[in-house]
Amino acid sequence: MDFTPTQEQAAAQGLAARIFGDLATHERLAAAGGDSDPELWKALCAAGLLEAVEETGLLGLVLLAEEQGRTTAQVPFTASAVYGLLAVARHGTDEQRARLLPGLRDGTTVVTGAFPDTGRIRAEAGGPGGGGLLTGTVDWVPWLRDATHVLLPDQDAALWLVPLSPAAGRAPSGAVPGASPSPETGAASEPAPPAVTVTPVELTAPWAAGRLVLDGAPGERLGDGAGGAGGAAGAAGAAVRASVLAAARIAFAGLQAGVCAGSLARAVAHTTVREQFGRPLATRQAVQLRAADAYMDTEAIRVTAYEAAWRHDRSLPAEEHALTAAWWASEAGKRVVHAGQHLHGGMGADLDHPVHRHFLWGRQLDAYLGCGTELLAELGDLLAKGEPS
């Protein structure tokens, strides 16, 4: 088992670090508020970093997600890469790959995921092109306001890709505006209730989130059997959902590793120059021990994410390892961002201080895709079934 990045992975990570470092500055992030940065997104896409994810695999994405987390860059990079690019490349049909991957590579198509909820969305047959019609509500979905599509599981755990507007374009308000011409008269008729409604939601972290309401929204199944709804999903649909969820947990563990590394780097820089009683804070044993514990926690998140991604890329069983990485990201992640804020003293309580953004991201990632106790329970069920990977 060798986690040493390949030349391609290392080059992509270095390029990502430079772009995120140059454009995801404290000033630009503060100006963005709760929205994403379109200029940063354009720069990442122009550099070919989304396309690089397809070539470097999930481990490559984890390395790039670390750089996003290190700067808390407000773009849907990790989400679209794992829910869109990697999910379609690994599980999509040949037709879906040919149609969707070009837009996912250049960033004109942005996919987010409504995970891990299962059962909130019901699918039934009758959609256009043999697809399905989906109905239900998801309280919050990260980066939904930036997305052109959302990937979500139905009551049978089959995955569906739902466009957020008829033209598959961004729909920041959720509803498709305007009236439609009457086919008989050409006059404007009363607009039909929107099949997809997105309402902005404010989260702990500024992830451009939204509340998703589907009311007979057309969608297409991801992968073999794409098209109609019903019991045809079966075990195959559940397996695809489990694979995508595991990949998402691994990718977002990588994001958390970057968030923690960024928080710790800020704490180290602060305690090195901040003096108390004529000595830098970094010379105090209590500060050193707190920082050392945070470093070990950060490395635990990183190495478990690397191992899980390495296994996933080689099509080895990785669900248990994904849960382990996600548990470390949840439990250790919140310890690290608390330590980073604590080591800043009173300055850490300033809501406008850069370290506070790491705190918000760390706490959001702590609960995303399952908090620590939920992940342990899921891992325990997996072990009890005698299915360790």
Secondary structure as the mmCIF struct_conf table of DSSP 4:
data_model
#
loop_
_struct_conf.conf_type_id
_struct_conf.id
_struct_conf.beg_label_comp_id
_struct_conf.beg_label_asym_id
_struct_conf.beg_label_seq_id
_struct_conf.end_label_comp_id
_struct_conf.end_label_asym_id
_struct_conf.end_label_seq_id
HELX_LH_PP_P HELX_LH_PP_P1 THR A 4 THR A 6
HELX_RH_AL_P HELX_RH_AL_P1 GLN A 7 LEU A 23
BEND BEND1 ALA A 24 ALA A 24
HELX_RH_AL_P HELX_RH_AL_P2 HIS A 26 ALA A 32
TURN_TY1_P TURN_TY1_P1 GLY A 33 GLY A 34
BEND BEND2 ASP A 35 ASP A 35
HELX_RH_AL_P HELX_RH_AL_P3 PRO A 38 ALA A 46
TURN_TY1_P TURN_TY1_P2 ALA A 47 GLY A 48
HELX_RH_AL_P HELX_RH_AL_P4 LEU A 49 THR A 71
TURN_TY1_P TURN_TY1_P3 THR A 72 THR A 72
BEND BEND3 VAL A 75 PRO A 76
HELX_RH_AL_P HELX_RH_AL_P5 PHE A 77 SER A 80
HELX_RH_PI_P HELX_RH_PI_P1 ALA A 81 LEU A 86
HELX_RH_AL_P HELX_RH_AL_P6 ALA A 87 HIS A 91
BEND BEND4 GLY A 92 GLY A 92
HELX_RH_AL_P HELX_RH_AL_P7 ASP A 94 ASP A 106
TURN_TY1_P TURN_TY1_P4 GLY A 107 GLY A 107
BEND BEND5 THR A 108 THR A 109
STRN STRN1 VAL A 111 GLY A 113
BEND BEND6 PRO A 116 PRO A 116
BEND BEND7 GLY A 119 ARG A 120
STRN STRN2 ILE A 121 ALA A 125
HELX_RH_3T_P HELX_RH_3T_P1 PRO A 128 GLY A 130
STRN STRN3 GLY A 132 VAL A 141
TURN_TY1_P TURN_TY1_P5 PRO A 142 TRP A 143
HELX_RH_3T_P HELX_RH_3T_P2 LEU A 144 ASP A 146
BEND BEND8 THR A 148 THR A 148
STRN STRN4 HIS A 149 PRO A 153
TURN_TY1_P TURN_TY1_P6 GLN A 155 ASP A 156
BEND BEND9 ALA A 157 ALA A 157
STRN STRN5 LEU A 159 PRO A 163
BEND BEND10 LEU A 164 SER A 165
TURN_TY1_P TURN_TY1_P7 PRO A 166 ALA A 167
BEND BEND11 ALA A 168 ALA A 168
TURN_TY1_P TURN_TY1_P8 PRO A 172 SER A 173
BEND BEND12 GLY A 174 ALA A 175
HELX_LH_PP_P HELX_LH_PP_P2 VAL A 176 PRO A 177
BEND BEND13 GLY A 178 GLY A 178
HELX_LH_PP_P HELX_LH_PP_P3 ALA A 179 SER A 180
STRN STRN6 PRO A 181 PRO A 181
HELX_LH_PP_P HELX_LH_PP_P4 SER A 182 SER A 182
TURN_TY1_P TURN_TY1_P9 PRO A 183 THR A 185
STRN STRN7 ALA A 188 ALA A 188
HELX_LH_PP_P HELX_LH_PP_P5 GLU A 190 PRO A 194
BEND BEND14 ALA A 195 ALA A 195
STRN STRN8 VAL A 196 VAL A 201
BEND BEND15 THR A 204 ALA A 205
STRN STRN9 ALA A 209 ARG A 221
BEND BEND16 LEU A 222 GLY A 223
TURN_TY1_P TURN_TY1_P10 ASP A 224 GLY A 225
BEND BEND17 GLY A 227 GLY A 227
BEND BEND18 GLY A 230 GLY A 230
TURN_TY1_P TURN_TY1_P11 GLY A 231 ALA A 232
BEND BEND19 ALA A 233 ALA A 233
HELX_RH_AL_P HELX_RH_AL_P8 GLY A 234 VAL A 273
STRN STRN10 GLU A 275 GLN A 276
TURN_TY1_P TURN_TY1_P12 PHE A 277 GLY A 278
STRN STRN11 ARG A 279 PRO A 280
HELX_RH_3T_P HELX_RH_3T_P3 LEU A 281 THR A 283
BEND BEND20 ARG A 284 ARG A 284
HELX_RH_AL_P HELX_RH_AL_P9 GLN A 285 ASP A 313
TURN_TY1_P TURN_TY1_P13 ARG A 314 SER A 315
HELX_RH_AL_P HELX_RH_AL_P10 GLU A 319 HIS A 342
TURN_TY1_P TURN_TY1_P14 LEU A 343 HIS A 344
HELX_RH_3T_P HELX_RH_3T_P4 GLY A 345 ALA A 349
TURN_TY1_P TURN_TY1_P15 LEU A 351 ASP A 352
BEND BEND21 HIS A 353 HIS A 353
HELX_RH_AL_P HELX_RH_AL_P11 PRO A 354 ALA A 367
TURN_TY1_P TURN_TY1_P16 TYR A 368 LEU A 369
HELX_RH_AL_P HELX_RH_AL_P12 GLY A 372 ALA A 384
TURN_TY1_P TURN_TY1_P17 LYS A 385 GLY A 386
#
